[in-house]
C-alpha cells in the first residue's frame, strides 16, 4: 500500500495513537536546541502529517513550511493550524521526490517522516518508505536543493519496533501494529478495531538502509554527516 493510501484510512486515529507512542515534548526540546545553533528560523518539514511538530515549532517562533503526500493528514493539520491561529505555518500537498517550492530554508526536518534513523539491537540503520536507494538519493538531493548554504538536515531517531505492538485508545478502540521483516524489507500491518471488529486494516512496506550506505548517499547528495545530537534523538547532516 502506498504511504498516502495508508494515511487516508488511518488519519482520523493518528493523533490519538501517536500521543501514546511519541515523546513530543522531549523531542521538541531537543529539536529546538539543535535549531537554535543554526542561523535562521525557516524550517521545512518533510512528512508534516497532522502538524504536531510544525505547530510546536511555530509556537516557539519558527517560520514553518510543511509538506505531505497525504491529503487526509493535511486536512487534519490545516484544521489544527486554524484553531491555533496566528502561527506562521504553510501546509502544502507534495511528494518530496518532486519537491519544488521555489524557496530556501535554514533547516529541513524529517520528524517521523520519510527518513528515520532506527536504534536497533544490532546497531543503527535508516528506515524509509521509499522504494530503493536511488529514490532515497533523489529525495536527499531535493532536500539539499531547498537548503540555504550551511543549512541543516535533521532526522528523528527512534528505537527499533517490537514485532507486535498494541494499545487501547478512545475508550473502546484498539490499535495494533505487527511487523514482519525479510532481509532489508519491512511489512507493517496496522489494525484498528472497535468492539472486536476491524474498522481499519492497512499494510505499508518500508525499506531498511544500512547506516554506512545511507551516509554514502548523504555524501552523494552533497551533505556532510554531523552525527547524533547530544540527546541522541536526532541525526544531523
Biotite code that builds the C-alpha atoms (Angstrom):
import biotite.structure as struc

atoms = struc.array([
    struc.Atom([0.000, 0.000, 0.000], chain_id="A", res_id=1, res_name="UNK", atom_name="CA", element="C"),
    struc.Atom([1.252, 3.456, -0.880], chain_id="A", res_id=2, res_name="UNK", atom_name="CA", element="C"),
    struc.Atom([2.175, 5.717, 2.029], chain_id="A", res_id=3, res_name="UNK", atom_name="CA", element="C"),
    struc.Atom([-0.543, 8.240, 1.128], chain_id="A", res_id=4, res_name="UNK", atom_name="CA", element="C"),
    struc.Atom([-3.193, 5.493, 0.919], chain_id="A", res_id=5, res_name="UNK", atom_name="CA", element="C"),
    struc.Atom([-2.287, 4.177, 4.369], chain_id="A", res_id=6, res_name="UNK", atom_name="CA", element="C"),
    struc.Atom([-2.914, 7.535, 5.971], chain_id="A", res_id=7, res_name="UNK", atom_name="CA", element="C"),
    struc.Atom([-6.146, 8.119, 4.080], chain_id="A", res_id=8, res_name="UNK", atom_name="CA", element="C"),
    struc.Atom([-7.718, 5.441, 6.275], chain_id="A", res_id=9, res_name="UNK", atom_name="CA", element="C"),
    struc.Atom([-5.511, 5.939, 9.310], chain_id="A", res_id=10, res_name="UNK", atom_name="CA", element="C"),
    struc.Atom([-5.559, 9.750, 9.553], chain_id="A", res_id=11, res_name="UNK", atom_name="CA", element="C"),
    struc.Atom([-8.604, 10.118, 11.874], chain_id="A", res_id=12, res_name="UNK", atom_name="CA", element="C"),
    struc.Atom([-6.889, 7.947, 14.504], chain_id="A", res_id=13, res_name="UNK", atom_name="CA", element="C"),
    struc.Atom([-3.312, 9.173, 14.099], chain_id="A", res_id=14, res_name="UNK", atom_name="CA", element="C"),
    struc.Atom([-3.171, 11.773, 16.885], chain_id="A", res_id=15, res_name="UNK", atom_name="CA", element="C"),
    struc.Atom([-4.941, 9.545, 19.406], chain_id="A", res_id=16, res_name="UNK", atom_name="CA", element="C"),
    struc.Atom([-2.477, 6.726, 18.772], chain_id="A", res_id=17, res_name="UNK", atom_name="CA", element="C"),
    struc.Atom([0.702, 8.776, 18.391], chain_id="A", res_id=18, res_name="UNK", atom_name="CA", element="C"),
    struc.Atom([0.134, 10.621, 21.682], chain_id="A", res_id=19, res_name="UNK", atom_name="CA", element="C"),
    struc.Atom([0.838, 7.325, 23.439], chain_id="A", res_id=20, res_name="UNK", atom_name="CA", element="C"),
    struc.Atom([3.832, 6.474, 21.238], chain_id="A", res_id=21, res_name="UNK", atom_name="CA", element="C"),
    struc.Atom([5.840, 9.668, 20.652], chain_id="A", res_id=22, res_name="UNK", atom_name="CA", element="C"),
    struc.Atom([7.540, 11.853, 23.279], chain_id="A", res_id=23, res_name="UNK", atom_name="CA", element="C"),
    struc.Atom([6.651, 15.121, 21.581], chain_id="A", res_id=24, res_name="UNK", atom_name="CA", element="C"),
    struc.Atom([7.560, 17.408, 24.471], chain_id="A", res_id=25, res_name="UNK", atom_name="CA", element="C"),
    struc.Atom([11.017, 15.911, 24.997], chain_id="A", res_id=26, res_name="UNK", atom_name="CA", element="C"),
    struc.Atom([11.648, 15.636, 21.254], chain_id="A", res_id=27, res_name="UNK", atom_name="CA", element="C"),
    struc.Atom([10.737, 19.274, 20.640], chain_id="A", res_id=28, res_name="UNK", atom_name="CA", element="C"),
    struc.Atom([13.076, 20.469, 23.387], chain_id="A", res_id=29, res_name="UNK", atom_name="CA", element="C"),
    struc.Atom([15.931, 18.578, 21.744], chain_id="A", res_id=30, res_name="UNK", atom_name="CA", element="C"),
    struc.Atom([14.945, 19.798, 18.294], chain_id="A", res_id=31, res_name="UNK", atom_name="CA", element="C"),
    struc.Atom([14.738, 23.448, 19.328], chain_id="A", res_id=32, res_name="UNK", atom_name="CA", element="C"),
    struc.Atom([18.177, 23.178, 20.919], chain_id="A", res_id=33, res_name="UNK", atom_name="CA", element="C"),
    struc.Atom([19.562, 21.982, 17.563], chain_id="A", res_id=34, res_name="UNK", atom_name="CA", element="C"),
    struc.Atom([17.735, 24.664, 15.591], chain_id="A", res_id=35, res_name="UNK", atom_name="CA", element="C"),
    struc.Atom([18.993, 27.357, 17.950], chain_id="A", res_id=36, res_name="UNK", atom_name="CA", element="C"),
    struc.Atom([22.555, 26.556, 16.841], chain_id="A", res_id=37, res_name="UNK", atom_name="CA", element="C"),
    struc.Atom([21.654, 27.484, 13.273], chain_id="A", res_id=38, res_name="UNK", atom_name="CA", element="C"),
    struc.Atom([21.473, 30.850, 11.590], chain_id="A", res_id=39, res_name="UNK", atom_name="CA", element="C"),
    struc.Atom([17.762, 31.242, 10.911], chain_id="A", res_id=40, res_name="UNK", atom_name="CA", element="C"),
    struc.Atom([14.166, 30.403, 11.715], chain_id="A", res_id=41, res_name="UNK", atom_name="CA", element="C"),
    struc.Atom([12.880, 28.996, 8.405], chain_id="A", res_id=42, res_name="UNK", atom_name="CA", element="C"),
    struc.Atom([12.110, 25.279, 8.679], chain_id="A", res_id=43, res_name="UNK", atom_name="CA", element="C"),
    struc.Atom([10.805, 22.871, 6.039], chain_id="A", res_id=44, res_name="UNK", atom_name="CA", element="C"),
    struc.Atom([9.217, 19.731, 7.460], chain_id="A", res_id=45, res_name="UNK", atom_name="CA", element="C"),
    struc.Atom([9.006, 16.742, 5.101], chain_id="A", res_id=46, res_name="UNK", atom_name="CA", element="C"),
    struc.Atom([6.095, 14.462, 6.009], chain_id="A", res_id=47, res_name="UNK", atom_name="CA", element="C"),
    struc.Atom([4.384, 17.030, 8.235], chain_id="A", res_id=48, res_name="UNK", atom_name="CA", element="C"),
    struc.Atom([1.456, 14.682, 8.969], chain_id="A", res_id=49, res_name="UNK", atom_name="CA", element="C"),
    struc.Atom([-1.071, 16.290, 11.307], chain_id="A", res_id=50, res_name="UNK", atom_name="CA", element="C"),
    struc.Atom([1.405, 19.113, 12.079], chain_id="A", res_id=51, res_name="UNK", atom_name="CA", element="C"),
    struc.Atom([2.230, 18.249, 15.689], chain_id="A", res_id=52, res_name="UNK", atom_name="CA", element="C"),
    struc.Atom([5.905, 19.162, 15.332], chain_id="A", res_id=53, res_name="UNK", atom_name="CA", element="C"),
    struc.Atom([5.193, 22.081, 12.990], chain_id="A", res_id=54, res_name="UNK", atom_name="CA", element="C"),
    struc.Atom([2.758, 23.670, 15.448], chain_id="A", res_id=55, res_name="UNK", atom_name="CA", element="C"),
    struc.Atom([5.166, 23.228, 18.361], chain_id="A", res_id=56, res_name="UNK", atom_name="CA", element="C"),
    struc.Atom([7.961, 24.889, 16.376], chain_id="A", res_id=57, res_name="UNK", atom_name="CA", element="C"),
    struc.Atom([5.733, 27.740, 15.189], chain_id="A", res_id=58, res_name="UNK", atom_name="CA", element="C"),
    struc.Atom([4.648, 28.414, 18.776], chain_id="A", res_id=59, res_name="UNK", atom_name="CA", element="C"),
    struc.Atom([8.350, 28.860, 19.566], chain_id="A", res_id=60, res_name="UNK", atom_name="CA", element="C"),
    struc.Atom([8.708, 31.465, 16.850], chain_id="A", res_id=61, res_name="UNK", atom_name="CA", element="C"),
    struc.Atom([9.800, 29.398, 13.856], chain_id="A", res_id=62, res_name="UNK", atom_name="CA", element="C"),
    struc.Atom([8.578, 30.014, 10.321], chain_id="A", res_id=63, res_name="UNK", atom_name="CA", element="C"),
    struc.Atom([7.447, 26.548, 9.194], chain_id="A", res_id=64, res_name="UNK", atom_name="CA", element="C"),
    struc.Atom([6.510, 25.106, 5.830], chain_id="A", res_id=65, res_name="UNK", atom_name="CA", element="C"),
    struc.Atom([5.208, 21.550, 5.926], chain_id="A", res_id=66, res_name="UNK", atom_name="CA", element="C"),
    struc.Atom([4.613, 19.162, 3.051], chain_id="A", res_id=67, res_name="UNK", atom_name="CA", element="C"),
    struc.Atom([2.929, 15.778, 2.943], chain_id="A", res_id=68, res_name="UNK", atom_name="CA", element="C"),
    struc.Atom([1.649, 13.437, 0.241], chain_id="A", res_id=69, res_name="UNK", atom_name="CA", element="C"),
    struc.Atom([-1.480, 12.573, 2.259], chain_id="A", res_id=70, res_name="UNK", atom_name="CA", element="C"),
    struc.Atom([-4.397, 14.925, 1.739], chain_id="A", res_id=71, res_name="UNK", atom_name="CA", element="C"),
    struc.Atom([-6.223, 13.287, 4.649], chain_id="A", res_id=72, res_name="UNK", atom_name="CA", element="C"),
    struc.Atom([-3.430, 14.069, 7.095], chain_id="A", res_id=73, res_name="UNK", atom_name="CA", element="C"),
    struc.Atom([-3.126, 17.612, 5.748], chain_id="A", res_id=74, res_name="UNK", atom_name="CA", element="C"),
    struc.Atom([-6.865, 18.210, 6.179], chain_id="A", res_id=75, res_name="UNK", atom_name="CA", element="C"),
    struc.Atom([-6.482, 17.476, 9.889], chain_id="A", res_id=76, res_name="UNK", atom_name="CA", element="C"),
    struc.Atom([-3.296, 19.561, 10.082], chain_id="A", res_id=77, res_name="UNK", atom_name="CA", element="C"),
    struc.Atom([-4.989, 22.582, 8.486], chain_id="A", res_id=78, res_name="UNK", atom_name="CA", element="C"),
    struc.Atom([-7.858, 22.463, 10.985], chain_id="A", res_id=79, res_name="UNK", atom_name="CA", element="C"),
    struc.Atom([-5.406, 22.364, 13.883], chain_id="A", res_id=80, res_name="UNK", atom_name="CA", element="C"),
    struc.Atom([-3.411, 25.285, 12.494], chain_id="A", res_id=81, res_name="UNK", atom_name="CA", element="C"),
    struc.Atom([-6.600, 27.358, 12.108], chain_id="A", res_id=82, res_name="UNK", atom_name="CA", element="C"),
    struc.Atom([-7.614, 26.549, 15.687], chain_id="A", res_id=83, res_name="UNK", atom_name="CA", element="C"),
    struc.Atom([-4.231, 27.774, 16.962], chain_id="A", res_id=84, res_name="UNK", atom_name="CA", element="C"),
    struc.Atom([-4.443, 30.993, 14.883], chain_id="A", res_id=85, res_name="UNK", atom_name="CA", element="C"),
    struc.Atom([-1.614, 33.417, 14.343], chain_id="A", res_id=86, res_name="UNK", atom_name="CA", element="C"),
    struc.Atom([1.052, 30.788, 13.705], chain_id="A", res_id=87, res_name="UNK", atom_name="CA", element="C"),
    struc.Atom([3.492, 31.146, 10.832], chain_id="A", res_id=88, res_name="UNK", atom_name="CA", element="C"),
    struc.Atom([2.788, 27.801, 9.111], chain_id="A", res_id=89, res_name="UNK", atom_name="CA", element="C"),
    struc.Atom([2.161, 26.948, 5.477], chain_id="A", res_id=90, res_name="UNK", atom_name="CA", element="C"),
    struc.Atom([0.982, 23.464, 4.518], chain_id="A", res_id=91, res_name="UNK", atom_name="CA", element="C"),
    struc.Atom([1.278, 22.023, 1.012], chain_id="A", res_id=92, res_name="UNK", atom_name="CA", element="C"),
    struc.Atom([0.466, 18.700, -0.604], chain_id="A", res_id=93, res_name="UNK", atom_name="CA", element="C"),
    struc.Atom([3.607, 17.494, -2.352], chain_id="A", res_id=94, res_name="UNK", atom_name="CA", element="C"),
    struc.Atom([5.588, 14.327, -2.933], chain_id="A", res_id=95, res_name="UNK", atom_name="CA", element="C"),
    struc.Atom([9.026, 15.225, -1.647], chain_id="A", res_id=96, res_name="UNK", atom_name="CA", element="C"),
    struc.Atom([10.647, 13.294, -4.506], chain_id="A", res_id=97, res_name="UNK", atom_name="CA", element="C"),
    struc.Atom([9.185, 16.032, -6.727], chain_id="A", res_id=98, res_name="UNK", atom_name="CA", element="C"),
    struc.Atom([9.740, 18.836, -4.241], chain_id="A", res_id=99, res_name="UNK", atom_name="CA", element="C"),
    struc.Atom([9.524, 22.246, -5.877], chain_id="A", res_id=100, res_name="UNK", atom_name="CA", element="C"),
    struc.Atom([8.811, 25.136, -3.502], chain_id="A", res_id=101, res_name="UNK", atom_name="CA", element="C"),
    struc.Atom([10.866, 27.920, -5.079], chain_id="A", res_id=102, res_name="UNK", atom_name="CA", element="C"),
    struc.Atom([12.241, 28.741, -1.636], chain_id="A", res_id=103, res_name="UNK", atom_name="CA", element="C"),
    struc.Atom([15.265, 28.039, 0.569], chain_id="A", res_id=104, res_name="UNK", atom_name="CA", element="C"),
    struc.Atom([15.247, 27.046, 4.241], chain_id="A", res_id=105, res_name="UNK", atom_name="CA", element="C"),
    struc.Atom([17.625, 27.127, 7.183], chain_id="A", res_id=106, res_name="UNK", atom_name="CA", element="C"),
    struc.Atom([16.692, 23.580, 8.161], chain_id="A", res_id=107, res_name="UNK", atom_name="CA", element="C"),
    struc.Atom([14.918, 20.609, 6.605], chain_id="A", res_id=108, res_name="UNK", atom_name="CA", element="C"),
    struc.Atom([13.268, 18.246, 9.094], chain_id="A", res_id=109, res_name="UNK", atom_name="CA", element="C"),
    struc.Atom([12.099, 14.646, 8.784], chain_id="A", res_id=110, res_name="UNK", atom_name="CA", element="C"),
    struc.Atom([10.346, 14.013, 12.106], chain_id="A", res_id=111, res_name="UNK", atom_name="CA", element="C"),
    struc.Atom([8.770, 10.563, 11.838], chain_id="A", res_id=112, res_name="UNK", atom_name="CA", element="C"),
    struc.Atom([8.831, 11.356, 8.133], chain_id="A", res_id=113, res_name="UNK", atom_name="CA", element="C"),
    struc.Atom([10.246, 9.562, 5.098], chain_id="A", res_id=114, res_name="UNK", atom_name="CA", element="C"),
    struc.Atom([13.729, 9.124, 6.611], chain_id="A", res_id=115, res_name="UNK", atom_name="CA", element="C"),
    struc.Atom([14.163, 7.971, 10.211], chain_id="A", res_id=116, res_name="UNK", atom_name="CA", element="C"),
    struc.Atom([17.249, 6.619, 11.965], chain_id="A", res_id=117, res_name="UNK", atom_name="CA", element="C"),
    struc.Atom([16.479, 3.456, 13.932], chain_id="A", res_id=118, res_name="UNK", atom_name="CA", element="C"),
    struc.Atom([18.417, 2.421, 17.023], chain_id="A", res_id=119, res_name="UNK", atom_name="CA", element="C"),
    struc.Atom([18.349, -1.338, 16.543], chain_id="A", res_id=120, res_name="UNK", atom_name="CA", element="C"),
    struc.Atom([19.593, -4.159, 18.706], chain_id="A", res_id=121, res_name="UNK", atom_name="CA", element="C"),
    struc.Atom([22.452, -4.737, 16.240], chain_id="A", res_id=122, res_name="UNK", atom_name="CA", element="C"),
    struc.Atom([23.245, -1.077, 15.607], chain_id="A", res_id=123, res_name="UNK", atom_name="CA", element="C"),
    struc.Atom([21.814, 1.905, 13.778], chain_id="A", res_id=124, res_name="UNK", atom_name="CA", element="C"),
    struc.Atom([20.106, 1.796, 10.391], chain_id="A", res_id=125, res_name="UNK", atom_name="CA", element="C"),
    struc.Atom([17.756, 4.018, 8.416], chain_id="A", res_id=126, res_name="UNK", atom_name="CA", element="C"),
    struc.Atom([14.119, 3.218, 7.667], chain_id="A", res_id=127, res_name="UNK", atom_name="CA", element="C"),
    struc.Atom([12.179, 4.655, 4.741], chain_id="A", res_id=128, res_name="UNK", atom_name="CA", element="C"),
    struc.Atom([9.017, 4.085, 2.733], chain_id="A", res_id=129, res_name="UNK", atom_name="CA", element="C"),
    struc.Atom([10.946, 4.916, -0.451], chain_id="A", res_id=130, res_name="UNK", atom_name="CA", element="C"),
    struc.Atom([11.438, 2.044, -2.873], chain_id="A", res_id=131, res_name="UNK", atom_name="CA", element="C"),
    struc.Atom([15.220, 1.872, -3.060], chain_id="A", res_id=132, res_name="UNK", atom_name="CA", element="C"),
    struc.Atom([18.477, 3.744, -2.604], chain_id="A", res_id=133, res_name="UNK", atom_name="CA", element="C"),
    struc.Atom([18.055, 5.557, -5.932], chain_id="A", res_id=134, res_name="UNK", atom_name="CA", element="C"),
    struc.Atom([14.798, 7.113, -4.701], chain_id="A", res_id=135, res_name="UNK", atom_name="CA", element="C"),
    struc.Atom([16.464, 7.914, -1.403], chain_id="A", res_id=136, res_name="UNK", atom_name="CA", element="C"),
    struc.Atom([19.260, 9.743, -3.205], chain_id="A", res_id=137, res_name="UNK", atom_name="CA", element="C"),
    struc.Atom([16.658, 11.667, -5.222], chain_id="A", res_id=138, res_name="UNK", atom_name="CA", element="C"),
    struc.Atom([14.883, 12.673, -2.003], chain_id="A", res_id=139, res_name="UNK", atom_name="CA", element="C"),
    struc.Atom([18.103, 13.756, -0.300], chain_id="A", res_id=140, res_name="UNK", atom_name="CA", element="C"),
    struc.Atom([19.089, 15.802, -3.349], chain_id="A", res_id=141, res_name="UNK", atom_name="CA", element="C"),
    struc.Atom([15.695, 17.539, -3.354], chain_id="A", res_id=142, res_name="UNK", atom_name="CA", element="C"),
    struc.Atom([16.137, 18.346, 0.338], chain_id="A", res_id=143, res_name="UNK", atom_name="CA", element="C"),
    struc.Atom([19.569, 19.818, -0.249], chain_id="A", res_id=144, res_name="UNK", atom_name="CA", element="C"),
    struc.Atom([18.268, 21.878, -3.186], chain_id="A", res_id=145, res_name="UNK", atom_name="CA", element="C"),
    struc.Atom([15.894, 23.585, -0.731], chain_id="A", res_id=146, res_name="UNK", atom_name="CA", element="C"),
    struc.Atom([18.514, 24.337, 1.927], chain_id="A", res_id=147, res_name="UNK", atom_name="CA", element="C"),
    struc.Atom([20.407, 27.584, 2.293], chain_id="A", res_id=148, res_name="UNK", atom_name="CA", element="C"),
    struc.Atom([24.199, 27.431, 2.483], chain_id="A", res_id=149, res_name="UNK", atom_name="CA", element="C"),
    struc.Atom([25.219, 25.761, 5.769], chain_id="A", res_id=150, res_name="UNK", atom_name="CA", element="C"),
    struc.Atom([21.620, 24.632, 6.333], chain_id="A", res_id=151, res_name="UNK", atom_name="CA", element="C"),
    struc.Atom([20.866, 21.530, 8.391], chain_id="A", res_id=152, res_name="UNK", atom_name="CA", element="C"),
    struc.Atom([19.119, 18.274, 7.552], chain_id="A", res_id=153, res_name="UNK", atom_name="CA", element="C"),
    struc.Atom([17.599, 16.882, 10.771], chain_id="A", res_id=154, res_name="UNK", atom_name="CA", element="C"),
    struc.Atom([16.112, 13.384, 11.058], chain_id="A", res_id=155, res_name="UNK", atom_name="CA", element="C"),
    struc.Atom([14.457, 11.852, 14.100], chain_id="A", res_id=156, res_name="UNK", atom_name="CA", element="C"),
    struc.Atom([15.838, 8.775, 15.856], chain_id="A", res_id=157, res_name="UNK", atom_name="CA", element="C"),
    struc.Atom([13.590, 6.028, 17.199], chain_id="A", res_id=158, res_name="UNK", atom_name="CA", element="C"),
    struc.Atom([14.093, 2.681, 18.882], chain_id="A", res_id=159, res_name="UNK", atom_name="CA", element="C"),
    struc.Atom([13.543, -0.457, 16.858], chain_id="A", res_id=160, res_name="UNK", atom_name="CA", element="C"),
    struc.Atom([9.931, -1.613, 16.710], chain_id="A", res_id=161, res_name="UNK", atom_name="CA", element="C"),
    struc.Atom([8.754, -4.629, 18.623], chain_id="A", res_id=162, res_name="UNK", atom_name="CA", element="C"),
    struc.Atom([7.337, -7.403, 16.464], chain_id="A", res_id=163, res_name="UNK", atom_name="CA", element="C"),
    struc.Atom([3.874, -6.657, 17.823], chain_id="A", res_id=164, res_name="UNK", atom_name="CA", element="C"),
    struc.Atom([2.564, -3.511, 19.493], chain_id="A", res_id=165, res_name="UNK", atom_name="CA", element="C"),
    struc.Atom([-0.885, -2.869, 20.883], chain_id="A", res_id=166, res_name="UNK", atom_name="CA", element="C"),
    struc.Atom([-2.668, -0.110, 22.756], chain_id="A", res_id=167, res_name="UNK", atom_name="CA", element="C"),
    struc.Atom([-6.202, 0.900, 23.662], chain_id="A", res_id=168, res_name="UNK", atom_name="CA", element="C"),
    struc.Atom([-7.433, 4.429, 22.974], chain_id="A", res_id=169, res_name="UNK", atom_name="CA", element="C"),
    struc.Atom([-10.587, 6.490, 22.844], chain_id="A", res_id=170, res_name="UNK", atom_name="CA", element="C"),
    struc.Atom([-12.349, 4.123, 25.255], chain_id="A", res_id=171, res_name="UNK", atom_name="CA", element="C"),
    struc.Atom([-13.390, 1.210, 23.068], chain_id="A", res_id=172, res_name="UNK", atom_name="CA", element="C"),
    struc.Atom([-10.803, 1.132, 20.259], chain_id="A", res_id=173, res_name="UNK", atom_name="CA", element="C"),
    struc.Atom([-7.636, -0.927, 19.978], chain_id="A", res_id=174, res_name="UNK", atom_name="CA", element="C"),
    struc.Atom([-4.687, -0.269, 17.719], chain_id="A", res_id=175, res_name="UNK", atom_name="CA", element="C"),
    struc.Atom([-2.141, -2.933, 16.860], chain_id="A", res_id=176, res_name="UNK", atom_name="CA", element="C"),
    struc.Atom([0.936, -2.968, 14.649], chain_id="A", res_id=177, res_name="UNK", atom_name="CA", element="C"),
    struc.Atom([2.538, -6.212, 13.558], chain_id="A", res_id=178, res_name="UNK", atom_name="CA", element="C"),
    struc.Atom([5.994, -6.073, 11.981], chain_id="A", res_id=179, res_name="UNK", atom_name="CA", element="C"),
    struc.Atom([7.370, -8.705, 9.622], chain_id="A", res_id=180, res_name="UNK", atom_name="CA", element="C"),
    struc.Atom([10.948, -8.369, 8.386], chain_id="A", res_id=181, res_name="UNK", atom_name="CA", element="C"),
    struc.Atom([12.577, -10.113, 5.455], chain_id="A", res_id=182, res_name="UNK", atom_name="CA", element="C"),
    struc.Atom([16.202, -9.074, 4.920], chain_id="A", res_id=183, res_name="UNK", atom_name="CA", element="C"),
    struc.Atom([16.037, -5.304, 4.327], chain_id="A", res_id=184, res_name="UNK", atom_name="CA", element="C"),
    struc.Atom([12.274, -5.139, 3.830], chain_id="A", res_id=185, res_name="UNK", atom_name="CA", element="C"),
    struc.Atom([9.654, -4.405, 6.472], chain_id="A", res_id=186, res_name="UNK", atom_name="CA", element="C"),
    struc.Atom([5.923, -5.027, 6.220], chain_id="A", res_id=187, res_name="UNK", atom_name="CA", element="C"),
    struc.Atom([3.874, -3.339, 8.934], chain_id="A", res_id=188, res_name="UNK", atom_name="CA", element="C"),
    struc.Atom([0.216, -4.234, 9.358], chain_id="A", res_id=189, res_name="UNK", atom_name="CA", element="C"),
    struc.Atom([-1.774, -1.517, 11.135], chain_id="A", res_id=190, res_name="UNK", atom_name="CA", element="C"),
    struc.Atom([-5.153, -2.524, 12.522], chain_id="A", res_id=191, res_name="UNK", atom_name="CA", element="C"),
    struc.Atom([-7.770, -0.505, 14.391], chain_id="A", res_id=192, res_name="UNK", atom_name="CA", element="C"),
    struc.Atom([-10.616, -2.440, 15.985], chain_id="A", res_id=193, res_name="UNK", atom_name="CA", element="C"),
    struc.Atom([-13.762, -1.244, 17.728], chain_id="A", res_id=194, res_name="UNK", atom_name="CA", element="C"),
    struc.Atom([-15.613, -3.725, 19.911], chain_id="A", res_id=195, res_name="UNK", atom_name="CA", element="C"),
    struc.Atom([-13.591, -6.570, 18.360], chain_id="A", res_id=196, res_name="UNK", atom_name="CA", element="C"),
    struc.Atom([-14.485, -5.543, 14.801], chain_id="A", res_id=197, res_name="UNK", atom_name="CA", element="C"),
    struc.Atom([-11.705, -4.335, 12.488], chain_id="A", res_id=198, res_name="UNK", atom_name="CA", element="C"),
    struc.Atom([-12.519, -0.869, 11.150], chain_id="A", res_id=199, res_name="UNK", atom_name="CA", element="C"),
    struc.Atom([-9.109, -0.132, 9.571], chain_id="A", res_id=200, res_name="UNK", atom_name="CA", element="C"),
    struc.Atom([-6.579, -2.637, 8.250], chain_id="A", res_id=201, res_name="UNK", atom_name="CA", element="C"),
    struc.Atom([-3.664, -1.099, 6.376], chain_id="A", res_id=202, res_name="UNK", atom_name="CA", element="C"),
    struc.Atom([-0.382, -2.600, 5.255], chain_id="A", res_id=203, res_name="UNK", atom_name="CA", element="C"),
    struc.Atom([2.671, -0.472, 4.498], chain_id="A", res_id=204, res_name="UNK", atom_name="CA", element="C"),
    struc.Atom([6.011, -1.627, 3.147], chain_id="A", res_id=205, res_name="UNK", atom_name="CA", element="C"),
    struc.Atom([9.250, 0.017, 4.232], chain_id="A", res_id=206, res_name="UNK", atom_name="CA", element="C"),
    struc.Atom([12.898, -0.458, 3.427], chain_id="A", res_id=207, res_name="UNK", atom_name="CA", element="C"),
    struc.Atom([15.971, -0.680, 5.641], chain_id="A", res_id=208, res_name="UNK", atom_name="CA", element="C"),
    struc.Atom([19.103, 1.156, 4.510], chain_id="A", res_id=209, res_name="UNK", atom_name="CA", element="C"),
    struc.Atom([22.318, 0.175, 6.330], chain_id="A", res_id=210, res_name="UNK", atom_name="CA", element="C"),
    struc.Atom([23.926, 3.059, 8.191], chain_id="A", res_id=211, res_name="UNK", atom_name="CA", element="C"),
    struc.Atom([27.073, 3.213, 6.038], chain_id="A", res_id=212, res_name="UNK", atom_name="CA", element="C"),
    struc.Atom([25.049, 3.025, 2.832], chain_id="A", res_id=213, res_name="UNK", atom_name="CA", element="C"),
    struc.Atom([22.910, 5.950, 3.946], chain_id="A", res_id=214, res_name="UNK", atom_name="CA", element="C"),
    struc.Atom([25.925, 8.078, 4.845], chain_id="A", res_id=215, res_name="UNK", atom_name="CA", element="C"),
    struc.Atom([27.291, 7.343, 1.374], chain_id="A", res_id=216, res_name="UNK", atom_name="CA", element="C"),
    struc.Atom([24.006, 8.596, -0.105], chain_id="A", res_id=217, res_name="UNK", atom_name="CA", element="C"),
    struc.Atom([24.302, 11.732, 2.039], chain_id="A", res_id=218, res_name="UNK", atom_name="CA", element="C"),
    struc.Atom([27.726, 12.406, 0.555], chain_id="A", res_id=219, res_name="UNK", atom_name="CA", element="C"),
    struc.Atom([26.428, 11.859, -2.985], chain_id="A", res_id=220, res_name="UNK", atom_name="CA", element="C"),
    struc.Atom([23.705, 14.443, -2.257], chain_id="A", res_id=221, res_name="UNK", atom_name="CA", element="C"),
    struc.Atom([26.411, 16.894, -1.061], chain_id="A", res_id=222, res_name="UNK", atom_name="CA", element="C"),
    struc.Atom([25.653, 16.593, 2.645], chain_id="A", res_id=223, res_name="UNK", atom_name="CA", element="C"),
    struc.Atom([28.292, 16.237, 5.369], chain_id="A", res_id=224, res_name="UNK", atom_name="CA", element="C"),
    struc.Atom([27.127, 13.918, 8.147], chain_id="A", res_id=225, res_name="UNK", atom_name="CA", element="C"),
    struc.Atom([27.464, 15.594, 11.542], chain_id="A", res_id=226, res_name="UNK", atom_name="CA", element="C"),
    struc.Atom([26.032, 12.772, 13.642], chain_id="A", res_id=227, res_name="UNK", atom_name="CA", element="C"),
    struc.Atom([23.716, 12.357, 16.597], chain_id="A", res_id=228, res_name="UNK", atom_name="CA", element="C"),
    struc.Atom([22.751, 15.313, 18.754], chain_id="A", res_id=229, res_name="UNK", atom_name="CA", element="C"),
    struc.Atom([23.665, 15.178, 22.448], chain_id="A", res_id=230, res_name="UNK", atom_name="CA", element="C"),
    struc.Atom([20.275, 13.690, 23.398], chain_id="A", res_id=231, res_name="UNK", atom_name="CA", element="C"),
    struc.Atom([20.533, 11.053, 20.629], chain_id="A", res_id=232, res_name="UNK", atom_name="CA", element="C"),
    struc.Atom([17.015, 11.917, 19.492], chain_id="A", res_id=233, res_name="UNK", atom_name="CA", element="C"),
    struc.Atom([18.094, 13.372, 16.119], chain_id="A", res_id=234, res_name="UNK", atom_name="CA", element="C"),
    struc.Atom([20.648, 12.695, 13.417], chain_id="A", res_id=235, res_name="UNK", atom_name="CA", element="C"),
    struc.Atom([22.095, 15.770, 11.707], chain_id="A", res_id=236, res_name="UNK", atom_name="CA", element="C"),
    struc.Atom([23.793, 16.420, 8.372], chain_id="A", res_id=237, res_name="UNK", atom_name="CA", element="C"),
])
